[in-house]
Amino acid sequence: MGRSSVYQRAHSQVLTPDGLTRSLRRISHEILESNACCLDDLALVGVLTRGVPLAQRISANVRQFEDLNLPVGSLDITLHRDDLEQEDPEVRGSSVPFEVTGKTIVLVDDVLHTGRTARAAMDALLEIGRPAAVRLAILVDRGHRELPIRADHVGKNVPTARGERVLVNLEETDGEDGVIVVGD
């Protein structure tokens, strides 16, 4: 079933376009406040696919708030996933056009669920270099952790049932902004 047909089933909207924008502004402010001591050594890395436009939006917010250009990279975690069942997975490749070693890297993704994607992202990042620190910024934390992973910056906590799915739509990837929870 395609993403658009899932979107049309019974669902609960948890972030409107304005709510998504407000959440990203709040995350941007939190990142600035918690890294005030070392803004020159701060960078954002978005997890493909939706983490990348979220990281770009956070960088744009920081530029607007503080006239500071935070570098943004993209991270492909395909080969680091522990649930990979395909024999020939589609690898899109990472693009991190700055030195990772010694920097504080904020990994950005759309949804935190079991923690396995965040773990895979940390593994992929450590293959590129050794950051001074790694932080995690998430648009939606839905719970049900399987690994001891916690986000440093969260746009919205959304309690969900195990059978539900959280769908994040972004203008850049889906033609519209919004977050919904879809039941079975």
N, C-alpha and C positions, 0 to 999 in steps of 0.2 A: 504494500500500500504506500503510495507516494506521500511526501510531506504535506502537500496541499490537501489531500483527501483526509489525512489524519487530522489536520487543522479544522476540518469542517465537522468532525464528529463532536459529540458532547464534550465540552471542555469548560475549564474555569480560567478566566484571564487573571493573571497575577501581576503583570506589569503592562501598562499602556505605553505607547510611545513616549509620552511625557514622563511617566514613572521610570522608564528605562533611562532616559536622559538624566533625570534627577539622581538616580542610583549611581550612574557613572560619574557625575559631578562630585557626589559625596565620596566615592572611592578615590577619585583624583585628589581631593582635599586630604583625605586620610593618608594617602601615599606621601604627599608633600610634608604633612605634619610629622609622620613617623620617620622620615628620612631627612629632616631639616639639616642635620649635621653633615650630610654627605651627598648633596644633590648633584655634584659634578661626577660622582661615581655611580649614578643611578641609571638603569636602563629597563625597558619593558620588553618582554618576549611573549608573544601570543601563541597559544597552542592552536594549530590548524584544526578546524577551519574557522569557527566563529570567535576564537580567542584573538585572532589577528586584528579584525576590525575593531574589537573592543579595546585592544591595546592602542590602536591608532587613535581612537576617540579619547582615551585617557590622555595620551600624549598631546592631543589638540587642546584638551581642557587645561592641562598644565601650562601649555604655551600661552593660553588666554589668561590664566590666573597669575602666572609668575614670569611671563616672557622667557621661559626656559624650554629649550628643545630637548626632550627626552628621546634618545634613540629607540627605535622599535625594530624587533626582529620577529621572525616566524619560525616555529618549531614543529617539525613533523615527527610524531612519536610512534608511527606505525610499527616500526621494527622493535620497539621497546615494550609493546603491549604484551601482557601475559595471557590474554584471551584471544590471540590471533589464531584463527582457524583456517584461513586461506593459505593455499600453497604458494600463490604468487600475488602477494598483496600489492596494492597500488601505493607506491612511495612517491610523494610529491616533493620531498626534499625540504630541508631547513634553509633559512636565509637569515643569518645573524651577522650583519655587516659592521660589527664592532667587536672589540676585545671583551671577552666575558671575564677573564681572570682578574680578580681584584675588585670587581664591581658588585654592587647590590643589584641583583636581578629580580624583578617582579614578574613572575609567571602569571599570565592572564588567560582565563578560560571562561566559558559561559556557564557551565553547571558543574558543581561538585556533588558527587553521589557517593560511590564506594571508596574513592580515593585512589583507585588504580590508574586513572589517567594522569593525576598529579604525580604519582610515583614514576610513571613512565616518562613524564616530562622532565622530572629531575634527573633521571638516568640519561636521557638524551642531552640535556643541558651540560651535564658533567663530562660528556664525551667531547664537548666543544672547548671547555676550559674549566677553571676552578674559581667560581665566584666567591667573593668575600662573604656574601649572604644571599639566600634565596627566600623570597617572600611569595605569597600566593594571593592573587586578587581574583575573586569569583563574582560573577553577576548574580547567580542563584545557588544557594546551598540548600539541597533538598534532603540531607540526612542520609541515613542507612550506610554509614561508614563500615568498610571491611578492613581498612588499614588505618593506623593512627596518624591521620593527616587532618590538619585544621587550616582553614583559610585565615590569612591576616586581615584581609579586606573583603567584605561581603556586601553586595548590593541589596539582597533580600534573602531572608531565610524563609523557605517555603516547605512546611511539613508535608510529606507525601506518603501515600501507601506504596508498598513495594511494587505493585502492579501498575502504578501510574507512571506516565512519562512527562518530563518537562521539556517543552519545545521552545527554544529561543529563536525568534525570527529577527533578523537584522536587515536593514535597508540594503547594505552592501552585498549580502549573500542571498536574501530571500525577497527583496523588493518592498519590505515593510518591517517596522519595528514592533515588538511585542513579545510577551512571554505568556504561555498558557500551560496548564496542567491537563493532560488527557488521560482518562480512565481506560480500563481494559475494553 
